[in-house]
């Protein structure tokens, strides 16, 4: 009996019963990492914001965002290339590809680091503290070369090799941050903890890769043929990453120059409450994606219906969050951040509505991929970046952080939704999005009619 029991619950039988268990396990690891970081980061992040106050919190946010200007140069946009290359190559070719990518990105990261630090010396010559903060934060440009190994472990469905070191590093860093808050340490301490967290986790991940492939820690490889192919394939992706930065983060850079650090601090505090929900859109879309892909080749009408259901749910959540924070934004921000952050409520009540368009954009990203229309994704990102930057120039000097929130909301509306209405090939997804945006209002109206 015991032998039969053990045989039935063997690994082999488990895989027969649940053939996608390995993929589900990887998704589970990724989801746990996101959830753990969201919950813990939210609590400690709010505590840190209260401790620092708007001005210093604004400096911290700016120092973290400023190096991202050259993050596309440091990353070279090659991660997406790795995702498609690793599964179709043999073990030796993958080993050479990953090690070459690490070496190439290390060189690019060093160049980006040097440029950012040099630029900070010229731009912020009168703010020595900010130069130090930016220099420490810019270390991320160098160590992100090791995220090529992170992509490798995800591609071979061994994501735990990268997630566990990250979770441990994040947990230890969180405890150190709490110590810093209790001990009333300076701003530089907290940005250094972030740099050490990132560096330590990536070094461990890289060490696991080297050990798995029996390489020395000093073993680097720069295969000329691989370098040429990567750069040839990746430059459009690098360009896209730059526009994504402008689209998503240029408002924080511009607030520092066109307003004040206090205003940037309040805006960053509002963003922490507004953007924390975005992972929900990714998680829901991921759960629908396999079924949607299957229906695409079997029943196109059912495929569209399934996509409509996904977008309806995403829009409902986005609108629900918008209504909640519009009504309670002042109370929530005062409760979490205190009186020093007075004014966060109105900023939050505007910015939270960008989530509606972020949610339906995340939901339709896969549609563009399935329909082989990736260039439209780049196009709408460029539109969003241009609209956001232009509106910020006019709105921030007059309205400060509220102007930045309005600019971001309008940019998301244009890029994620309105642009789809201008092209014949995207009219179908535009109609799906329109139906989703009207789903909750129609549902409420029909419910009220039934009650009457």
C-alpha positions as CSV (number, residue, x, y, z in Angstrom):
1,X,0.0,0.0,0.0
2,X,2.8,2.4,1.0
3,X,4.7,1.6,-2.2
4,X,1.6,2.2,-4.3
5,X,0.9,5.4,-2.5
6,X,4.5,6.7,-3.0
7,X,4.4,5.6,-6.7
8,X,1.1,7.4,-7.3
9,X,2.5,10.6,-5.8
10,X,5.8,10.4,-7.6
11,X,7.2,13.4,-9.5
12,X,6.6,11.6,-12.8
13,X,2.9,11.0,-12.1
14,X,2.5,14.6,-10.8
15,X,3.9,15.9,-14.1
16,X,1.5,13.7,-16.0
17,X,-1.5,15.0,-14.1
18,X,-0.3,18.6,-14.1
19,X,1.7,18.9,-17.4
20,X,2.2,22.7,-16.9
21,X,3.2,22.5,-13.2
22,X,6.7,23.7,-14.0
23,X,5.3,26.8,-15.7
24,X,2.8,27.4,-13.0
25,X,5.6,27.0,-10.4
26,X,7.6,29.7,-12.2
27,X,4.6,32.0,-12.3
28,X,4.0,31.3,-8.6
29,X,7.6,32.3,-7.8
30,X,7.3,35.6,-9.8
31,X,3.9,36.4,-8.3
32,X,5.1,35.8,-4.7
33,X,8.1,38.0,-5.4
34,X,5.9,40.8,-6.7
35,X,3.4,40.4,-3.8
36,X,6.1,40.3,-1.1
37,X,7.8,43.4,-2.5
38,X,4.6,45.3,-2.9
39,X,3.3,44.7,0.6
40,X,6.7,45.1,2.4
41,X,7.9,47.9,0.1
42,X,4.6,49.8,0.6
43,X,4.8,49.7,4.4
44,X,8.5,50.6,4.6
45,X,8.2,53.1,1.7
46,X,5.4,55.0,3.4
47,X,7.4,55.0,6.7
48,X,10.5,56.3,4.8
49,X,8.5,59.1,3.1
50,X,7.1,60.2,6.5
51,X,10.5,60.2,8.0
52,X,12.3,62.1,5.3
53,X,9.6,64.7,4.5
54,X,8.6,65.9,1.1
55,X,11.9,67.7,0.2
56,X,14.3,64.9,1.0
57,X,11.9,62.3,-0.3
58,X,11.8,64.3,-3.6
59,X,15.6,64.3,-3.7
60,X,15.6,60.5,-3.1
61,X,13.1,60.0,-5.9
62,X,15.0,62.2,-8.3
63,X,18.3,60.5,-7.5
64,X,16.7,57.1,-8.3
65,X,15.1,58.3,-11.6
66,X,17.9,60.5,-13.0
67,X,20.2,57.5,-13.9
68,X,17.3,55.8,-15.7
69,X,17.8,58.3,-18.6
70,X,20.7,56.1,-19.7
71,X,19.3,52.8,-18.5
72,X,18.4,51.9,-22.2
73,X,22.1,52.4,-23.1
74,X,23.2,50.2,-20.2
75,X,20.7,47.4,-21.0
76,X,21.2,47.7,-24.8
77,X,17.6,46.3,-25.2
78,X,19.0,42.8,-25.5
79,X,16.9,41.0,-22.8
80,X,14.0,40.4,-25.3
81,X,16.5,39.0,-27.7
82,X,17.7,36.5,-25.1
83,X,14.2,35.4,-24.3
84,X,13.7,34.4,-28.0
85,X,17.2,33.0,-28.5
86,X,17.8,30.8,-25.4
87,X,15.1,28.2,-25.9
88,X,16.2,27.4,-29.4
89,X,19.9,27.0,-28.9
90,X,22.1,24.2,-27.5
91,X,23.7,24.4,-24.1
92,X,27.1,25.5,-25.3
93,X,25.7,28.3,-27.5
94,X,23.5,29.5,-24.7
95,X,26.5,29.6,-22.4
96,X,28.4,31.7,-24.9
97,X,25.4,34.0,-25.5
98,X,24.7,34.7,-21.8
99,X,28.4,35.3,-20.9
100,X,28.9,37.6,-24.0
101,X,25.7,39.5,-23.1
102,X,26.9,40.0,-19.5
103,X,30.3,41.3,-20.7
104,X,28.7,43.6,-23.3
105,X,26.2,45.0,-20.9
106,X,29.0,45.5,-18.3
107,X,30.9,47.7,-20.8
108,X,27.8,49.6,-21.7
109,X,26.9,50.0,-18.0
110,X,30.3,51.4,-17.2
111,X,30.0,54.0,-20.0
112,X,26.4,54.9,-18.9
113,X,27.6,55.2,-15.3
114,X,30.5,57.5,-16.3
115,X,28.2,59.7,-18.4
116,X,25.5,60.1,-15.7
117,X,28.0,60.9,-12.9
118,X,29.8,63.4,-15.2
119,X,26.4,65.0,-16.2
120,X,25.4,65.3,-12.5
121,X,28.6,67.2,-11.7
122,X,27.8,69.8,-14.4
123,X,24.0,70.0,-13.9
124,X,24.0,69.9,-10.1
125,X,27.3,71.7,-9.4
126,X,25.7,73.6,-6.5
127,X,24.1,70.5,-5.0
128,X,26.9,68.3,-3.7
129,X,24.6,66.0,-1.8
130,X,22.5,65.3,-4.9
131,X,25.7,64.5,-6.8
132,X,26.6,61.9,-4.2
133,X,23.0,60.4,-4.2
134,X,23.0,60.1,-8.0
135,X,26.5,58.6,-8.1
136,X,25.4,55.9,-5.6
137,X,22.1,55.2,-7.4
138,X,23.9,55.0,-10.8
139,X,25.7,51.8,-9.6
140,X,22.5,50.1,-10.8
141,X,23.5,50.8,-14.4
142,X,26.6,48.7,-13.9
143,X,25.2,45.7,-12.0
144,X,22.2,45.3,-14.2
145,X,24.5,43.6,-16.7
146,X,23.8,40.5,-14.6
147,X,20.1,40.6,-15.3
148,X,21.0,38.6,-18.5
149,X,21.5,35.6,-16.1
150,X,18.1,36.4,-14.6
151,X,16.5,36.2,-18.1
152,X,18.4,32.9,-18.6
153,X,17.0,31.3,-15.5
154,X,13.5,32.4,-16.4
155,X,13.9,31.1,-20.0
156,X,14.8,27.6,-18.7
157,X,12.0,27.7,-16.1
158,X,14.3,27.8,-13.1
159,X,13.2,31.2,-11.9
160,X,13.8,30.2,-8.3
161,X,17.5,30.6,-8.8
162,X,17.0,34.3,-9.4
163,X,13.9,35.0,-7.2
164,X,15.2,33.4,-4.0
165,X,18.4,35.6,-3.9
166,X,16.4,38.6,-4.7
167,X,13.8,37.9,-2.0
168,X,16.6,37.3,0.6
169,X,18.4,40.5,-0.4
170,X,15.2,42.5,-0.3
171,X,14.3,41.1,3.1
172,X,17.7,41.9,4.6
173,X,17.6,45.3,3.0
174,X,14.2,46.0,4.4
175,X,15.4,45.1,7.9
176,X,18.4,47.4,7.4
177,X,16.1,50.2,6.2
178,X,14.0,49.8,9.3
179,X,17.1,50.0,11.5
180,X,18.0,53.2,9.6
181,X,14.6,54.7,10.3
182,X,14.7,53.8,14.0
183,X,18.3,55.2,14.3
184,X,17.4,58.4,12.3
185,X,20.1,57.9,9.8
186,X,20.8,60.2,6.8
187,X,19.4,60.1,3.3
188,X,22.6,58.7,1.8
189,X,22.3,55.6,4.0
190,X,18.9,54.6,2.4
191,X,20.0,55.0,-1.2
192,X,23.2,53.0,-0.4
193,X,21.1,50.2,1.0
194,X,19.2,50.0,-2.3
195,X,22.5,49.9,-4.3
196,X,23.9,47.1,-2.0
197,X,20.6,45.1,-2.3
198,X,20.7,45.2,-6.1
199,X,24.5,44.4,-6.3
200,X,24.4,41.5,-3.8
201,X,21.4,39.8,-5.3
202,X,22.8,40.0,-8.8
203,X,26.3,38.8,-7.8
204,X,24.7,35.7,-6.1
205,X,22.6,35.0,-9.2
206,X,25.6,35.3,-11.5
207,X,27.6,33.1,-9.1
208,X,24.9,30.4,-9.4
209,X,25.2,30.6,-13.2
210,X,29.0,30.3,-13.2
211,X,28.8,27.4,-10.7
212,X,26.2,25.6,-12.9
213,X,28.5,26.0,-15.9
214,X,31.8,25.3,-14.1
215,X,33.3,28.8,-14.8
216,X,35.6,30.9,-12.7
217,X,34.1,34.2,-11.4
218,X,36.7,36.1,-13.4
219,X,35.7,34.3,-16.7
220,X,34.3,36.8,-19.2
221,X,33.6,36.2,-22.8
222,X,33.1,38.7,-25.7
223,X,32.2,36.8,-28.8
224,X,32.5,39.3,-31.7
225,X,29.9,37.5,-33.9
226,X,27.4,37.4,-31.0
227,X,28.1,41.1,-30.1
228,X,27.4,42.2,-33.7
229,X,24.2,40.2,-34.0
230,X,22.9,41.4,-30.6
231,X,23.5,45.1,-31.4
232,X,22.0,44.7,-34.9
233,X,18.8,43.1,-33.5
234,X,18.5,45.2,-30.3
235,X,18.9,48.8,-31.3
236,X,15.1,49.3,-32.0
237,X,14.4,47.8,-28.6
238,X,16.9,50.2,-27.0
239,X,15.2,53.1,-28.6
240,X,11.8,51.8,-27.4
241,X,13.1,51.6,-23.9
242,X,14.2,55.2,-24.0
243,X,10.7,56.4,-25.1
244,X,9.2,54.2,-22.3
245,X,11.4,56.1,-19.8
246,X,10.2,59.4,-21.2
247,X,6.6,58.2,-21.2
248,X,6.7,56.9,-17.7
249,X,9.3,58.9,-15.7
250,X,10.1,62.2,-17.4
251,X,7.5,64.0,-15.2
252,X,9.6,63.4,-12.1
253,X,12.7,64.8,-13.8
254,X,10.9,67.9,-15.0
255,X,9.2,68.5,-11.6
256,X,12.7,68.9,-10.1
257,X,13.6,71.6,-12.7
258,X,10.3,73.3,-13.2
259,X,9.0,73.1,-9.6
260,X,10.6,72.2,-6.3
261,X,11.9,69.1,-4.5
262,X,8.9,69.4,-2.1
263,X,6.5,69.2,-5.1
264,X,8.4,66.2,-6.5
265,X,8.3,64.5,-3.0
266,X,4.5,64.9,-2.9
267,X,4.1,63.7,-6.4
268,X,6.3,60.6,-5.7
269,X,4.3,59.9,-2.6
270,X,1.1,59.9,-4.7
271,X,2.7,57.7,-7.3
272,X,3.6,55.1,-4.7
273,X,-0.2,54.7,-3.9
274,X,-1.3,55.0,-7.5
275,X,1.2,52.7,-9.3
276,X,1.3,49.9,-6.7
277,X,-1.8,48.4,-8.3
278,X,-0.4,48.0,-11.8
279,X,0.9,44.5,-11.1
280,X,-2.7,43.3,-10.8
281,X,-3.2,44.1,-14.5
282,X,-0.2,41.9,-15.4
283,X,-1.3,39.1,-13.2
284,X,-4.9,39.0,-14.5
285,X,-3.7,39.2,-18.1
286,X,-1.2,36.4,-17.5
287,X,-4.0,34.2,-16.3
288,X,-6.1,34.8,-19.4
289,X,-3.3,34.7,-22.0
290,X,-2.9,30.9,-22.6
291,X,-6.6,30.4,-23.2
292,X,-6.8,33.5,-25.4
293,X,-3.9,32.3,-27.6
294,X,-5.5,28.8,-28.0
295,X,-8.8,30.3,-29.1
296,X,-7.1,32.5,-31.7
297,X,-6.5,29.6,-34.0
298,X,-9.7,27.7,-33.1
299,X,-12.6,30.2,-33.0
300,X,-11.9,33.8,-33.8
301,X,-15.3,35.0,-32.5
302,X,-14.7,33.2,-29.2
303,X,-11.2,34.7,-29.1
304,X,-12.6,38.2,-29.3
305,X,-15.3,37.4,-26.7
306,X,-12.6,36.1,-24.3
307,X,-10.5,39.2,-24.9
308,X,-13.6,41.4,-24.2
309,X,-14.1,39.6,-20.9
310,X,-10.5,40.3,-19.9
311,X,-10.7,44.0,-20.8
312,X,-14.1,44.4,-19.1
313,X,-12.6,43.1,-15.8
314,X,-9.4,45.2,-16.1
315,X,-11.5,48.3,-16.8
316,X,-13.8,47.6,-13.9
317,X,-10.9,47.3,-11.5
318,X,-9.2,50.4,-12.9
319,X,-12.5,52.5,-12.6
320,X,-13.2,51.0,-9.2
321,X,-9.8,52.1,-7.9
322,X,-10.3,55.5,-9.5
323,X,-13.6,56.1,-7.8
324,X,-12.3,54.8,-4.4
325,X,-9.2,57.1,-4.4
326,X,-11.1,60.1,-5.8
327,X,-13.5,59.9,-2.9
328,X,-11.0,58.9,-0.1
329,X,-7.7,60.1,-1.6
330,X,-7.3,63.0,1.0
331,X,-8.1,60.7,3.9
332,X,-5.9,57.9,2.8
333,X,-2.9,60.1,2.0
334,X,-3.2,62.0,5.3
335,X,-3.5,58.7,7.2
336,X,-0.4,57.2,5.6
337,X,1.9,60.2,5.1
338,X,0.7,62.8,7.7
339,X,0.2,66.5,7.6
340,X,3.6,67.2,6.1
341,X,2.3,65.8,2.8
342,X,-0.7,68.0,2.6
343,X,-1.7,68.3,-1.1
344,X,-1.0,64.6,-2.0
345,X,-4.8,63.9,-2.0
346,X,-5.6,66.0,-5.1
347,X,-2.5,64.7,-7.0
348,X,-3.5,61.1,-6.2
349,X,-7.2,61.6,-7.1
350,X,-6.1,62.7,-10.6
351,X,-3.2,60.3,-11.2
352,X,-5.1,57.2,-10.0
353,X,-7.2,57.5,-13.2
354,X,-4.2,56.8,-15.3
355,X,-4.6,53.2,-14.0
356,X,-7.7,52.7,-16.1
357,X,-5.7,53.2,-19.3
358,X,-2.7,51.4,-18.0
359,X,-4.9,48.4,-17.2
360,X,-6.5,48.3,-20.7
361,X,-3.0,48.9,-22.3
362,X,-1.5,45.9,-20.4
363,X,-4.5,43.8,-21.4
364,X,-4.0,44.6,-25.1
365,X,-0.2,44.4,-25.3
366,X,-0.5,40.7,-26.0
367,X,-3.1,41.4,-28.7
368,X,-0.5,43.4,-30.7
369,X,2.0,40.6,-30.3
370,X,-0.5,37.9,-31.4
371,X,-1.6,39.9,-34.4
372,X,2.1,40.6,-35.3
373,X,1.7,44.4,-34.9
374,X,4.6,45.1,-32.5
375,X,5.5,48.3,-34.3
376,X,2.2,49.8,-33.2
377,X,3.4,49.3,-29.6
378,X,6.5,51.4,-30.3
379,X,4.4,54.0,-32.1
380,X,2.0,54.5,-29.2
381,X,4.9,54.6,-26.8
382,X,6.4,57.5,-28.8
383,X,3.1,59.3,-28.9
384,X,2.7,58.9,-25.1
385,X,6.3,60.2,-24.5
386,X,5.8,63.2,-26.7
387,X,2.4,64.2,-25.3
388,X,3.7,63.7,-21.7
389,X,6.8,65.8,-22.3
390,X,5.1,68.6,-24.1
391,X,2.2,68.9,-21.6
392,X,4.6,68.9,-18.7
393,X,6.4,71.9,-20.1
394,X,3.2,73.9,-20.0
395,X,1.4,72.4,-17.0
396,X,4.1,71.9,-14.3
397,X,5.2,75.6,-14.1
398,X,1.6,76.6,-13.5
399,X,0.1,73.7,-11.6
400,X,3.1,71.8,-10.2
401,X,2.5,68.2,-9.3
402,X,-1.2,68.4,-10.2
403,X,-0.1,69.5,-13.7
404,X,2.3,66.5,-14.0
405,X,-0.6,64.2,-13.0
406,X,-2.9,65.8,-15.7
407,X,-0.1,65.4,-18.3
408,X,0.4,61.7,-17.4
409,X,-3.3,61.1,-17.5
410,X,-3.8,62.7,-20.9
411,X,-0.7,61.0,-22.3
412,X,-2.0,57.6,-21.1
413,X,-5.4,58.3,-22.6
414,X,-3.8,59.2,-26.0
415,X,-1.2,56.4,-26.1
416,X,-3.2,53.5,-24.7
417,X,-6.6,54.2,-26.1
418,X,-7.1,57.1,-28.6
419,X,-4.3,56.2,-31.0
420,X,-5.9,52.8,-31.7
421,X,-8.9,54.6,-33.2
422,X,-6.9,56.2,-36.0
423,X,-5.7,53.1,-37.8
424,X,-7.8,50.5,-39.6
425,X,-5.7,47.6,-38.3
426,X,-6.2,48.7,-34.7
427,X,-9.9,49.6,-34.9
428,X,-10.9,46.2,-33.6
429,X,-8.9,46.6,-30.4
430,X,-10.2,50.2,-30.1
431,X,-13.7,48.8,-30.1
432,X,-12.9,46.2,-27.5
433,X,-11.4,48.9,-25.3
434,X,-14.4,51.2,-25.8
435,X,-16.8,48.4,-24.8
436,X,-14.6,47.7,-21.7
437,X,-14.6,51.4,-20.6
438,X,-18.4,51.6,-21.0
439,X,-19.1,48.2,-19.4
440,X,-19.3,49.4,-15.8
441,X,-21.4,52.5,-16.5
442,X,-23.8,50.3,-18.6
443,X,-23.9,47.7,-15.9
444,X,-24.8,50.4,-13.3
445,X,-27.5,51.9,-15.5
446,X,-29.1,48.6,-16.2
447,X,-29.0,47.7,-12.5
448,X,-30.7,51.0,-11.6
449,X,-33.4,50.4,-14.2
450,X,-34.1,46.9,-12.8
451,X,-34.4,48.4,-9.3
452,X,-37.0,50.9,-10.5
